[in-house]
Amino acid sequence: MTKLDKDEIHYILLKLHSLTGIIPIGAFLVIHLSINSLRTVGVWPFQLAIDALNNLPFLILIEIGFIYIPLLFHSLMGFYIIHVGKTNMFRYRYQRNWLYTMQRVTGAITFLFLIYHMGTTVGAKLWEGKHHFEAAPFLIDILNGEFQTWQGIVVYTIGIVSATFHFSNGVWGFCVSWGILIGKNAQRNGAIVFAAMGLGLTFLGLTTVLEFNMNPIPVEATVAG
């Protein structure tokens, strides 16, 4: 078996970084924002969705294997790319140079936001021992309080916009680097489609924040005990 050299390992890691940004991290972002947007329909559908997720068998293993490990790898590789990468946006102010830089910036912001978001929700849930049907009322109370402060609204707005931009622009980069979008026309049309997708996800996220802010409704557990 031929041993991979440094350049080949570097290439594989970059491809894995790109792939994990789509599956599973990007897929999780879309699912997460979509489920949270149920709050705009009503608190009951949102609570049922949280109940369903928190009663999944082997939930912690699913989260570690399909969310936390890929997210940690993608984030560490992202910071490595920031460290070794070079941008010439101030010398050659082409659109893609700016977007490349914004991709790096929003990635770093999203990483910090996720630490905050997971710490105040998942971390708090585990710390307080709120599992199964106890989780939904606990998490909804946290979010109700979060979005009654301007600081919470600002943090989540910045976090959501950064995450949706990073994902939608990242999908374009993935499609180009993996040879899915070939040629200027395909790349231009793809950029339009993915920008629209990013705006749609941003709309889902921000309308959810607005709903929590305007209607902070507490709930009881759907199943006692």
N, CA and C of each residue as an Amber inpcrd file, in Angstrom:
protein
   675
   0.8420000  -1.1970000   0.0000000   0.0000000   0.0000000   0.0000000
   0.8790000   1.2490000   0.0000000   0.6420000   2.1360000  -0.9260000
   1.4530000   3.3460000  -1.0510000   1.1260000   4.3270000   0.0720000
   2.1700000   4.8250000   0.6980000   1.9890000   5.7910000   1.7720000
   1.7040000   7.1680000   1.1910000   0.6900000   7.8410000   1.7360000
   0.3290000   9.1690000   1.2610000   1.3770000  10.1860000   1.6820000
   1.7060000  11.0920000   0.7820000   2.6500000  12.1360000   1.1580000
   1.8950000  13.3130000   1.7780000   2.6300000  14.3070000   2.1920000
   2.0540000  15.4540000   2.9100000   1.0190000  16.1890000   2.0750000
   1.3210000  16.3960000   0.7950000   0.4000000  17.1220000  -0.0770000
  -0.8990000  16.3570000  -0.2830000  -0.8110000  15.0430000  -0.4020000
  -2.0030000  14.2130000  -0.5840000  -2.8750000  14.2190000   0.6640000
  -2.2510000  14.1590000   1.8270000  -2.9990000  14.2180000   3.0850000
  -3.6840000  15.5700000   3.2170000  -2.9640000  16.6250000   2.8700000
  -3.5200000  17.9760000   2.9190000  -4.7240000  18.0940000   1.9890000
  -4.6090000  17.5230000   0.8030000  -5.7080000  17.5590000  -0.1680000
  -6.9330000  16.8170000   0.3660000  -6.7230000  15.6510000   0.9320000
  -7.8330000  14.8540000   1.4770000  -8.5150000  15.5860000   2.6220000
  -7.7240000  16.2000000   3.4960000  -8.2980000  16.9410000   4.6230000
  -9.1370000  18.1240000   4.1400000  -8.6570000  18.8110000   3.1060000
  -9.4250000  19.9250000   2.5540000 -10.7380000  19.4400000   1.9440000
 -10.7010000  18.2920000   1.2700000 -11.9230000  17.7280000   0.6920000
 -12.8950000  17.3150000   1.7930000 -12.3890000  16.7190000   2.8600000
 -13.2430000  16.3290000   3.9800000 -13.8280000  17.5530000   4.6760000
 -13.0320000  18.6030000   4.7640000 -13.5230000  19.8590000   5.3350000
 -14.6810000  20.3890000   4.5160000 -14.5210000  20.3720000   3.2000000
 -15.5820000  20.8350000   2.3140000 -16.8180000  19.9500000   2.4210000
 -16.6100000  18.6360000   2.4590000 -17.7300000  17.6960000   2.4990000
 -18.5010000  17.7830000   3.8090000 -17.7960000  17.8740000   4.9350000
 -18.4910000  17.9410000   6.2240000 -19.2870000  19.2290000   6.3750000
 -18.8910000  20.2760000   5.6290000 -19.6680000  21.5070000   5.6660000
 -21.0440000  21.3440000   5.0530000 -21.1870000  20.3310000   4.1570000
 -22.4790000  20.0480000   3.5290000 -23.2050000  18.9400000   4.2780000
 -22.5190000  17.8090000   4.4460000 -23.0600000  16.6610000   5.1700000
 -22.0330000  16.2530000   6.2190000 -22.3990000  16.2940000   7.5070000
 -23.7500000  16.4900000   8.0430000 -24.0570000  17.9110000   8.5310000
 -23.0420000  18.8010000   8.5730000 -23.2440000  20.0830000   9.2610000
 -24.2800000  20.9460000   8.5530000 -24.1460000  21.0990000   7.2460000
 -25.1010000  21.9140000   6.5050000 -26.5050000  21.3510000   6.5820000
 -26.6080000  20.0140000   6.4580000 -27.9240000  19.3730000   6.5630000
 -28.5290000  19.6260000   7.9360000 -27.7040000  19.5610000   8.9720000
 -28.2030000  19.8120000  10.3320000 -28.6820000  21.2510000  10.4790000
 -27.9560000  22.2020000   9.8860000 -28.3660000  23.6010000   9.9570000
 -29.7500000  23.7920000   9.3430000 -29.9640000  23.2040000   8.1700000
 -31.2570000  23.3360000   7.4930000 -32.3640000  22.7080000   8.3380000
 -32.1170000  21.5180000   8.8710000 -33.1170000  20.8370000   9.6950000
 -33.3860000  21.6330000  10.9670000 -32.3360000  22.1300000  11.5930000
 -32.4600000  22.8620000  12.8590000 -33.2800000  24.1360000  12.6780000
 -32.9620000  24.9090000  11.6450000 -33.7080000  26.1370000  11.3870000
 -35.1500000  25.8390000  11.0020000 -35.3550000  24.7590000  10.2600000
 -36.7120000  24.3900000   9.8390000 -37.5600000  23.9710000  11.0340000
 -36.9880000  23.1650000  11.9120000 -37.7280000  22.7420000  13.1040000
 -38.0210000  23.9320000  14.0100000 -37.0330000  24.7940000  14.2000000
 -37.2470000  25.9690000  15.0440000 -38.3110000  26.8950000  14.4710000
 -38.4160000  26.9360000  13.1300000 -39.4020000  27.8110000  12.5000000
 -40.8270000  27.3480000  12.7670000 -41.0030000  26.1320000  13.2690000
 -42.3330000  25.6740000  13.6760000 -42.8960000  26.5650000  14.7760000
 -42.0010000  27.2540000  15.4640000 -42.4620000  28.1870000  16.5220000
 -43.3130000  29.2970000  15.9400000 -43.1190000  29.6320000  14.6630000
 -43.9340000  30.6760000  14.0300000 -45.3440000  30.1660000  13.7390000
 -45.5150000  28.8560000  13.6910000 -46.8440000  28.2540000  13.4950000
 -47.5970000  28.1950000  14.8220000 -46.8540000  27.9000000  15.8670000
 -47.4380000  27.7980000  17.1930000 -46.4700000  27.1090000  18.1330000
 -46.6450000  27.2960000  19.4170000 -45.7260000  26.7140000  20.3820000
 -45.9230000  25.2000000  20.4880000 -47.1560000  24.7190000  20.2150000
 -47.4380000  23.2900000  20.3390000 -46.6760000  22.4550000  19.3080000
 -46.6970000  22.7860000  18.0100000 -45.8880000  22.0190000  17.0460000
 -44.4020000  22.0600000  17.3770000 -43.9280000  23.2110000  17.8430000
 -42.5160000  23.3480000  18.2010000 -42.1730000  22.4410000  19.3770000
 -43.0320000  22.3990000  20.3770000 -42.7910000  21.5520000  21.5420000
 -42.7890000  20.0780000  21.1590000 -43.7230000  19.6720000  20.3150000
 -43.7690000  18.2800000  19.8780000 -42.5000000  17.8970000  19.1230000
 -41.9760000  18.8220000  18.3240000 -40.7390000  18.5510000  17.5850000
 -39.5690000  18.3600000  18.5440000 -39.4980000  19.2100000  19.5800000
 -38.4330000  19.0630000  20.5810000 -38.5890000  17.7390000  21.3220000
 -39.8280000  17.3820000  21.6680000 -40.0790000  16.0990000  22.3330000
 -39.5810000  14.9360000  21.4800000 -39.8790000  14.9880000  20.1850000
 -39.4710000  13.9040000  19.2890000 -37.9530000  13.7610000  19.2500000
 -37.2680000  14.8870000  19.1750000 -35.8070000  14.8510000  19.1140000
 -35.2030000  14.3590000  20.4240000 -35.7130000  14.8330000  21.5380000
 -35.1260000  14.4880000  22.8350000 -35.5080000  13.0950000  23.3210000
 -36.3920000  12.4200000  22.5850000 -36.7330000  11.0440000  22.9230000
 -36.1840000  10.0420000  21.9200000 -35.2890000  10.5140000  21.0420000
 -34.6280000   9.6000000  20.1210000 -33.7370000   8.6250000  20.9010000
 -33.7220000   7.3420000  20.5230000 -32.7960000   6.4040000  21.1830000
 -31.3530000   6.7500000  20.8420000 -30.4780000   6.5970000  21.8270000
 -29.0430000   6.8620000  21.6450000 -28.7870000   8.2900000  21.1820000
 -29.5600000   9.2480000  21.7110000 -29.4600000  10.6390000  21.2680000
 -28.0540000  11.1870000  21.4180000 -27.4200000  10.9540000  22.5620000
 -26.0990000  11.5260000  22.8040000 -25.0720000  10.9670000  21.8190000
 -25.1990000   9.6900000  21.4590000 -24.2750000   9.0940000  20.4900000
 -24.4990000   9.6710000  19.0970000 -25.7690000   9.8920000  18.7510000
 -26.0850000  10.5130000  17.4610000 -25.5020000  11.9220000  17.3960000
 -25.6660000  12.6830000  18.4770000 -25.1660000  14.0560000  18.4980000
 -23.6410000  14.0900000  18.3950000 -22.9750000  13.2010000  19.1360000
 -21.5110000  13.1860000  19.1180000 -20.9920000  12.7600000  17.7430000
 -21.5680000  11.6810000  17.1960000 -21.0590000  11.1190000  15.9550000
 -21.4020000  11.9250000  14.7120000 -22.5950000  12.5230000  14.6990000
 -23.0620000  13.1750000  13.4690000 -23.0740000  14.7070000  13.5430000
 -22.8390000  15.2550000  14.7410000 -22.8380000  16.7150000  14.8530000
 -21.5240000  17.2160000  15.4400000 -21.2080000  16.7890000  16.6720000
 -20.0900000  17.3980000  17.3850000 -18.7300000  17.0620000  16.7790000
 -18.4910000  15.8020000  16.4390000 -17.1870000  15.4420000  15.8590000
 -16.9990000  16.0750000  14.4760000 -17.9750000  15.9660000  13.5560000
 -17.8000000  16.6540000  12.2610000 -17.6730000  18.1680000  12.4150000
 -18.4260000  18.7500000  13.3550000 -18.3680000  20.1920000  13.5640000
 -17.0060000  20.6110000  14.0950000 -16.4560000  19.8250000  15.0130000
 -15.1360000  20.1430000  15.5560000 -14.0760000  20.0240000  14.4690000
 -14.1440000  18.9640000  13.6660000 -13.1760000  18.7960000  12.5770000
 -13.2850000  19.9460000  11.5840000 -14.5050000  20.2760000  11.1680000
 -14.7140000  21.3490000  10.1960000 -14.2160000  22.6810000  10.7330000
 -14.4490000  22.9320000  12.0120000 -14.0330000  24.1980000  12.6200000
 -12.5100000  24.2910000  12.7140000 -11.8680000  23.2160000  13.1780000
 -10.4120000  23.2280000  13.2970000  -9.7470000  23.3900000  11.9350000
 -10.2840000  22.6980000  10.9410000  -9.7430000  22.8560000   9.5900000
  -9.9880000  24.2670000   9.0690000 -11.1320000  24.8390000   9.4190000
 -11.4290000  26.2100000   9.0040000 -10.4380000  27.2010000   9.5750000
 -10.1040000  27.0410000  10.8600000  -9.1190000  27.9340000  11.4710000
  -7.7250000  27.6950000  10.8890000  -7.4390000  26.4550000  10.5180000
  -6.1600000  26.1630000   9.8610000  -6.0850000  26.8790000   8.5130000
  -7.1950000  26.8490000   7.7610000  -7.2380000  27.5280000   6.4600000
  -7.0600000  29.0290000   6.6450000  -7.6910000  29.5810000   7.6760000
  -7.5060000  31.0000000   7.9720000  -6.0390000  31.3020000   8.2530000
  -5.3910000  30.3950000   8.9950000  -3.9990000  30.6070000   9.3970000
  -3.0420000  30.5730000   8.2040000  -3.2530000  29.6320000   7.2830000
  -2.3070000  29.4760000   6.1750000  -2.7500000  30.1910000   4.9120000
  -4.0280000  30.5840000   4.8470000  -4.5600000  31.1770000   3.6310000
  -4.1240000  32.6180000   3.4480000  -4.2130000  33.0630000   2.2220000
  -3.9000000  34.4510000   1.8820000  -5.0360000  35.0200000   1.0470000
  -5.3840000  36.2510000   1.3210000  -6.4190000  36.9160000   0.5390000
  -5.8580000  38.2010000  -0.0540000  -6.3020000  38.5140000  -1.2510000
  -5.8190000  39.7400000  -1.9130000  -6.9630000  40.7040000  -2.1660000
  -7.9770000  40.6770000  -1.2680000  -9.1800000  41.4680000  -1.5290000
  -8.8940000  42.9660000  -1.4960000  -7.8660000  43.4010000  -0.7530000
  -7.5780000  44.8280000  -0.6980000  -6.7120000  45.2720000  -1.8830000
  -6.1330000  44.2920000  -2.5620000  -5.3230000  44.6050000  -3.7410000
  -6.1330000  44.4330000  -5.0190000  -6.8700000  43.3130000  -5.0850000
  -7.7380000  43.0440000  -6.2310000  -9.1660000  42.8700000  -5.6990000
  -9.9630000  43.8840000  -5.8240000 -11.2670000  43.8740000  -5.1680000
 -12.3390000  43.2040000  -6.0350000 -12.0810000  41.9840000  -6.4030000
 -13.0720000  41.2110000  -7.1090000 -14.0540000  40.6400000  -6.1020000
 -15.2800000  40.3630000  -6.5990000 -16.3460000  39.8980000  -5.7170000
 -15.9640000  38.6250000  -4.9760000 -15.3780000  37.6730000  -5.6790000
 -15.0640000  36.3930000  -5.0550000 -13.9700000  36.5230000  -3.9990000
 -13.0880000  37.4860000  -4.1360000 -12.0840000  37.7070000  -3.0940000
 -12.7540000  38.1660000  -1.7970000 -13.7280000  39.0590000  -1.9430000
 -14.4810000  39.5080000  -0.7700000 -15.2720000  38.3580000  -0.1670000
 -15.8960000  37.5600000  -1.0190000 -16.6950000  36.4490000  -0.5130000
 -15.8180000  35.4030000   0.1720000 -14.6080000  35.1960000  -0.3540000
 -13.6730000  34.2720000   0.2860000 -13.3430000  34.7440000   1.7010000
 -13.0710000  36.0330000   1.8250000 -12.7560000  36.5850000   3.1460000
 -13.9640000  36.5160000   4.0740000 -15.1500000  36.8560000   3.5550000
 -16.3540000  36.7820000   4.3700000 -16.6490000  35.3450000   4.7920000
 -16.2910000  34.3920000   3.9510000 -16.4730000  32.9820000   4.3130000
 -15.6440000  32.6370000   5.5360000 -14.4150000  33.1290000   5.5710000
 -13.5430000  32.8640000   6.7160000 -14.0480000  33.5890000   7.9710000
 -14.4450000  34.8580000   7.8100000 -14.9130000  35.6600000   8.9470000
 -16.1860000  35.0760000   9.5320000 -17.1600000  34.7610000   8.6660000
 -18.4340000  34.2260000   9.1670000 -18.2520000  32.8380000   9.7820000
 -17.2710000  32.0830000   9.2840000 -16.9810000  30.7860000   9.8940000
 -16.5250000  30.9460000  11.3330000 -15.6260000  31.9030000  11.5770000
 -15.1410000  32.1530000  12.9310000 -16.2670000  32.6590000  13.8400000
 -17.0980000  33.5620000  13.3150000 -18.2150000  34.0880000  14.1040000
 -19.2070000  32.9760000  14.4320000 -19.5010000  32.1400000  13.4440000
 -20.4380000  31.0360000  13.6620000 -19.9140000  30.0770000  14.7220000
 -18.6190000  29.8000000  14.7000000 -18.0170000  28.9130000  15.6960000
 -18.2130000  29.4730000  17.1060000 -17.9480000  30.7580000  17.2910000
 -18.1260000  31.3820000  18.6000000 -19.6030000  31.3930000  18.9990000
 -20.4670000  31.6630000  18.0360000 -21.8990000  31.6660000  18.3190000
 -22.3800000  30.2820000  18.7460000 -21.8820000  29.2290000  18.0950000
 -22.3050000  27.8810000  18.4370000 -21.8650000  27.4930000  19.8440000
 -20.6770000  27.9480000  20.2430000 -20.2380000  27.6960000  21.6180000
 -21.2250000  28.3160000  22.6010000 -21.6180000  29.5570000  22.3270000
 -22.5880000  30.2460000  23.1830000 -23.9470000  29.5510000  23.1460000
 -24.4410000  29.2730000  21.9450000 -25.7750000  28.6910000  21.7850000
 -25.8630000  27.3110000  22.4280000 -24.8750000  26.4740000  22.1750000
 -24.8970000  25.1300000  22.7380000 -24.6760000  25.1520000  24.2400000
 -23.8680000  26.0940000  24.6910000 -23.6370000  26.2010000  26.1290000
 -24.8760000  26.6110000  26.8920000 -25.6670000  27.5040000  26.3210000
 -26.8570000  28.0060000  27.0040000 -28.0900000  27.1290000  26.7840000
 -28.0200000  26.1700000  25.8710000 -29.1680000  25.2960000  25.6100000
 -28.8120000  23.8360000  25.9220000 -28.0340000  23.2090000  25.0550000
 -27.6780000  21.8010000  25.2620000 -26.8820000  21.6150000  26.5560000
 -25.8970000  22.4900000  26.7610000 -25.0970000  22.3890000  27.9780000
 -25.9330000  22.5740000  29.2320000 -26.7980000  23.5770000  29.2000000
 -27.6700000  23.8310000  30.3570000 -28.6330000  22.6770000  30.5800000
 -29.1460000  22.1170000  29.5030000 -30.0720000  20.9770000  29.6010000
 -29.3950000  19.7850000  30.2640000 -28.1710000  19.4740000  29.8500000
 -27.4420000  18.3530000  30.4390000 -27.0590000  18.6430000  31.8870000
 -26.6570000  19.8760000  32.1620000 -26.2570000  20.2620000  33.5220000
 -27.4170000  20.1300000  34.4980000 -28.6040000  20.5190000  34.0590000
 -29.7890000  20.4680000  34.9150000 -30.4890000  19.1080000  34.8690000
 -30.0050000  18.2170000  34.0330000 -30.5940000  16.8840000  33.9520000
 -31.9870000  16.8660000  33.3560000 -32.2280000  17.7330000  32.3830000
 -33.5470000  17.8150000  31.7460000 -33.5410000  16.9600000  30.4710000
 -34.1330000  15.7970000  30.5660000 -34.1380000  14.8740000  29.4490000
 -35.5730000  14.5430000  29.0380000 -35.6850000  13.9020000  27.8910000
 -36.9620000  13.4190000  27.3790000 -38.0090000  14.5370000  27.3590000
 -39.1450000  14.3440000  28.0200000 -40.2290000  15.3210000  27.9270000
 -39.9980000  16.5500000  28.8210000 -39.0050000  16.4880000  29.7040000
 -38.6710000  17.6580000  30.5250000 -37.8760000  18.6880000  29.7310000
 -37.2610000  18.2690000  28.6380000 -36.3480000  19.1450000  27.9050000
 -37.0730000  20.3080000  27.2380000 -38.2400000  20.0430000  26.6330000
 -38.9300000  21.0850000  25.8650000 -39.3050000  22.2940000  26.7190000
 -39.9970000  22.1170000  27.8630000 -40.3200000  23.3040000  28.6730000
 -39.0780000  24.0600000  29.1300000 -38.0190000  23.3180000  29.4600000
 -36.7800000  23.9370000  29.9280000 -36.1460000  24.7790000  28.8190000
 -36.0190000  24.2110000  27.6290000 -35.3850000  24.9240000  26.5190000
 -36.2370000  26.0960000  26.0430000 -37.5460000  25.9170000  26.0270000
 -38.4290000  27.0080000  25.6010000 -38.3520000  28.1720000  26.5780000
 -38.2610000  27.8810000  27.8740000 -38.1010000  28.9520000  28.8630000
 -36.7960000  29.7130000  28.6430000 -35.7210000  28.9780000  28.3280000
 -34.4300000  29.6240000  28.0720000 -34.5380000  30.5680000  26.8790000
 -35.1290000  30.0910000  25.7900000 -35.2330000  30.9050000  24.5790000
 -36.1960000  32.0720000  24.7640000 -37.2730000  31.8470000  25.5040000
 -38.1860000  32.9580000  25.8090000 -37.4440000  34.0920000  26.5040000
 -36.6140000  33.7370000  27.4850000 -35.8470000  34.7520000  28.2040000
 -34.7750000  35.3830000  27.3370000 -34.1410000  34.5610000  26.5040000
 -33.0560000  35.0550000  25.6370000 -33.5490000  36.1640000  24.7140000
 -34.7300000  35.9610000  24.1470000 -35.2070000  36.8860000  23.1330000
 -36.0470000  38.0300000  23.6930000 -36.0610000  38.1560000  25.0020000
 -36.6750000  39.3260000  25.6170000 -35.6460000  40.4110000  25.9160000
 -34.3910000  40.1410000  25.5920000 -33.3230000  41.1280000  25.7880000
 -32.7570000  41.5240000  24.4280000 -32.3500000  42.7720000  24.3030000
 -31.7730000  43.2140000  23.0360000 -30.4430000  42.5210000  22.7810000
 -29.7140000  42.1910000  23.8730000 -28.4400000  41.5010000  23.6960000
 -28.6480000  40.1260000  23.0560000 -29.6640000  39.4090000  23.5310000
 -29.9460000  38.0960000  22.9670000 -30.3490000  38.1750000  21.5080000
 -31.1640000  39.1610000  21.1820000 -31.6010000  39.3320000  19.7920000
 -30.4160000  39.6430000  18.8930000 -29.5210000  40.5220000  19.3530000
 -28.3450000  40.8960000  18.5570000 -27.4320000  39.6880000  18.3470000
 -27.1570000  38.9410000  19.4290000 -26.2740000  37.7800000  19.3300000
 -26.8320000  36.7520000  18.3580000 -28.1200000  36.4620000  18.4700000
 -28.7100000  35.4560000  17.5920000 -28.8410000  35.9480000  16.1550000
 -29.1130000  37.2210000  15.9790000 -29.1870000  37.7580000  14.6190000
 -27.8440000  37.6440000  13.9160000 -26.7830000  38.0490000  14.6070000
 -25.4390000  37.9450000  14.0300000 -25.0870000  36.4790000  13.7780000
 -25.4020000  35.6200000  14.7410000 -25.0840000  34.2040000  14.6020000
 -25.8210000  33.5460000  13.4530000 -27.1140000  33.8430000  13.3270000
 -27.9170000  33.2350000  12.2580000 -27.4570000  33.7190000  10.8950000
 -27.2610000  35.0220000  10.7410000 -26.8260000  35.5660000   9.4520000
 -25.4560000  35.0100000   9.0700000 -24.5490000  34.9120000  10.0390000
 -23.2160000  34.3680000   9.7590000 -23.3040000  32.9070000   9.3290000
 -24.1160000  32.1200000  10.0370000 -24.2250000  30.6890000   9.7300000
 -24.8570000  30.4520000   8.3650000 -25.9120000  31.1870000   8.0470000
 -26.5960000  30.9690000   6.7690000 -25.7450000  31.4460000   5.5940000
 -25.0220000  32.5630000   5.7770000 -24.1160000  33.0100000   4.7150000
 -23.0000000  31.9930000   4.5240000 -22.3990000  31.5580000   5.6170000
 -21.2790000  30.6210000   5.5530000 -21.7040000  29.3370000   4.8570000
 -22.9040000  28.8680000   5.1570000 -23.3870000  27.6360000   4.5410000
 -23.7000000  27.8260000   3.0620000 -24.4920000  28.8450000   2.7340000
 -24.9160000  29.0190000   1.3380000 -23.7300000  29.3260000   0.4320000
 -22.8190000  30.1830000   0.8730000 -21.6240000  30.4630000   0.0810000
 -20.7100000  29.2480000   0.0390000 -20.6990000  28.4880000   1.1290000
 -19.8970000  27.2690000   1.1690000 -20.4050000  26.2030000   0.2180000
 -21.7350000  26.1220000   0.0340000 -22.2940000  25.1640000  -0.9190000
 -21.8020000  25.4910000  -2.3350000 -21.7680000  26.8000000  -2.6570000
 -21.2480000  27.2080000  -3.9710000 -19.7930000  26.7620000  -4.1240000
 -18.9880000  27.0280000  -3.1020000 -17.5870000  26.6290000  -3.1630000
 -17.4270000  25.1220000  -3.2750000 -18.2700000  24.3800000  -2.5790000
 -18.2440000  22.9210000  -2.6560000 -18.5400000  22.4530000  -4.0770000
 -19.5810000  23.0120000  -4.6620000 -19.9840000  22.5990000  -6.0100000
 -18.9140000  22.9320000  -7.0510000 -18.2070000  24.0370000  -6.8590000
 -17.1340000  24.4010000  -7.7810000 -15.9290000  23.4780000  -7.5950000
 -15.5100000  23.2850000  -6.3410000 -14.3030000  22.4970000  -6.0740000
 -14.4940000  21.0120000  -6.3710000 -15.7250000  20.5280000  -6.2960000
 -15.9940000  19.1130000  -6.5850000 -16.4100000  18.8910000  -8.0380000
 -16.3240000  19.9280000  -8.8720000 -16.6030000  19.7810000 -10.2870000
 -18.0660000  19.6440000 -10.6510000 -18.9600000  20.1320000  -9.7690000
 -20.4000000  20.0770000 -10.0490000 -20.8210000  21.2780000 -10.8920000
 -20.2730000  22.4530000 -10.5550000 -20.5340000  23.6580000 -11.3390000
 -19.3070000  23.9670000 -12.1860000 -19.4250000  23.7160000 -13.4890000
 -18.2980000  23.9160000 -14.4020000 -18.6660000  25.0010000 -15.4120000
 -17.8120000  25.9840000 -15.5260000 -18.0590000  27.0680000 -16.4630000
 -18.6440000  28.2920000 -15.7780000 -18.4220000  29.4450000 -16.3940000
 -18.8490000  30.7100000 -15.7940000 -20.3640000  30.8070000 -15.6380000
 -21.1010000  30.3680000 -16.6330000 -22.5580000  30.4670000 -16.5690000
 -23.1240000  29.6000000 -15.4480000 -22.6420000  28.3740000 -15.3680000
 -23.1110000  27.4690000 -14.3170000 -22.7640000  28.0130000 -12.9450000
 -21.5660000  28.5600000 -12.8060000 -21.1480000  29.0980000 -11.5180000
 -21.9390000  30.3450000 -11.1460000 -22.2350000  31.1860000 -12.1390000
 -23.0400000  32.3750000 -11.8750000 -24.4690000  31.9960000 -11.4830000
 -25.0680000  31.0700000 -12.2210000 -26.4230000  30.6410000 -11.8960000
 -26.4800000  29.9300000 -10.5490000 -25.4470000  29.1480000 -10.2700000
 -25.3820000  28.4840000  -8.9720000 -25.2850000  29.4770000  -7.8360000
 -24.5110000  30.5380000  -8.0410000 -24.3760000  31.5690000  -7.0150000
 -25.7260000  32.2210000  -6.7100000 -26.5300000  32.4420000  -7.7490000
 -27.8570000  33.0450000  -7.5630000 -28.7610000  32.1040000  -6.7710000
 -28.7510000  30.8270000  -7.1550000 -29.6000000  29.8310000  -6.4780000
 -29.2180000  29.6950000  -5.0100000 -27.9240000  29.6110000  -4.7330000
 -27.4850000  29.4050000  -3.3570000 -27.6430000  30.6730000  -2.5130000
 -27.5330000  31.8320000  -3.1520000 -27.8040000  33.0780000  -2.4310000
 -29.2710000  33.1410000  -2.0230000 -30.1590000  32.7160000  -2.9280000
 -31.5880000  32.6810000  -2.6030000 -31.8560000  31.6860000  -1.4710000
 -31.1740000  30.5480000  -1.5160000 -31.3120000  29.5670000  -0.4420000
 -30.8610000  30.1530000   0.8940000 -29.7320000  30.8660000   0.8850000
 -29.2410000  31.4950000   2.1050000 -30.2040000  32.5270000   2.6540000
 -30.7990000  33.3220000   1.7630000 -31.7790000  34.3150000   2.2010000
 -33.0090000  33.6370000   2.8020000 -33.4280000  32.5160000   2.1990000
 -34.5690000  31.7840000   2.7320000 -34.3040000  31.2390000   4.1240000
 -33.1180000  30.6780000   4.3350000 -32.7570000  30.1670000   5.6570000
 -32.6360000  31.2970000   6.6720000 -32.0950000  32.4330000   6.2330000
 -31.9980000  33.5920000   7.1150000 -33.3850000  34.0620000   7.5360000
 -34.3010000  34.0690000   6.5840000 -35.6890000  34.4580000   6.8780000
 -36.3040000  33.5170000   7.9160000 -36.0920000  32.2200000   7.7570000
 -36.6130000  31.2590000   8.7350000 -36.0730000  31.5530000  10.1320000
 -34.7530000  31.7740000  10.2090000 -34.1310000  32.0030000  11.5020000
 -34.5870000  33.2810000  12.1690000 -34.6380000  34.3710000  11.4140000
 -34.9770000  35.6670000  12.0040000 -36.4590000  35.7770000  12.3450000
 -37.3290000  35.1400000  11.5510000 -38.7540000  35.1580000  11.9060000
 -39.0100000  34.3360000  13.1690000 -38.2120000  33.3120000  13.3830000
 -38.3200000  32.5350000  14.6220000 -37.9240000  33.3870000  15.8180000
 -36.8340000  34.1270000  15.6790000 -36.4160000  35.0410000  16.7520000
 -37.5190000  36.0490000  17.0400000 -38.1140000  36.6120000  16.0000000
 -39.1830000  37.5970000  16.1660000 -40.3870000  36.9950000  16.8770000
 -40.7310000  35.7660000  16.5380000 -41.8820000  35.1040000  17.1710000
 -41.6330000  34.8940000  18.6630000 -40.4300000  34.4520000  19.0150000
 -40.0920000  34.2860000  20.4320000 -40.1640000  35.6320000  21.1580000
 -39.6890000  36.6720000  20.4980000 -39.6990000  37.9880000  21.1210000
 -41.1120000  38.5050000  21.3550000 -41.9950000  38.2990000  20.4010000
 -43.3390000  38.8460000  20.4800000 -44.2900000  37.9700000  21.3030000
 -44.0330000  36.6650000  21.3400000 -44.9420000  35.7400000  22.0330000
 -44.1610000  34.7530000  22.8870000 -43.6040000  35.2260000  24.0120000
 -42.8390000  34.3240000  24.8970000 -43.7750000  33.4410000  25.7390000
 -44.2270000  32.3330000  25.1570000 -45.2340000  31.5040000  25.8040000
 -44.5570000  30.3260000  26.5340000 -44.7150000  30.2170000  27.8530000
 -44.1700000  29.0530000  28.5770000 -45.0620000  27.8360000  28.3390000
 -44.4900000  26.6450000  28.5050000 -45.2590000  25.4060000  28.3030000
 -45.0010000  24.4400000  29.4510000 -45.8840000  23.4650000  29.5540000
 -45.7170000  22.3630000  30.4940000 -45.2900000  21.1150000  29.7000000
 -44.6990000  20.1690000  30.3980000 -44.2810000  18.9410000  29.7430000
 -45.4990000  18.2040000  29.1890000 -45.3720000  17.6690000  27.9800000
 -46.5050000  16.9660000  27.3830000 -46.7760000  15.6290000  28.0740000
 -45.7480000  15.0570000  28.7020000 -45.8960000  13.8200000  29.4850000
 -45.2750000  14.0730000  30.8430000 -46.0220000  13.9110000  31.8970000
 -45.5280000  14.1930000  33.2490000 -44.4750000  13.1870000  33.6500000
 -43.4810000  13.6870000  34.3950000 -42.4640000  12.8200000  34.9480000
 -41.4420000  12.3380000  33.9440000
